[in-house]
């Protein structure tokens, strides 16, 4: 579980820090992915698209 200690900081700065930590851990990405049900065929198609994107990125 991610925690952020507030020590004399503003709430906005603490929230920004929390959001950065959650994004770094991939929590928000997981929540968005599991928000709705994806059919297995759609899941596989997205997985292939991500793999292609990764291969193109690693090639450069």
Residue pairs with C-beta under 8 A, 6 or more apart in sequence:
2 18
2 21
2 22
2 25
2 27
4 14
4 17
4 18
4 21
6 14
9 17
19 28
22 28
23 29
38 46
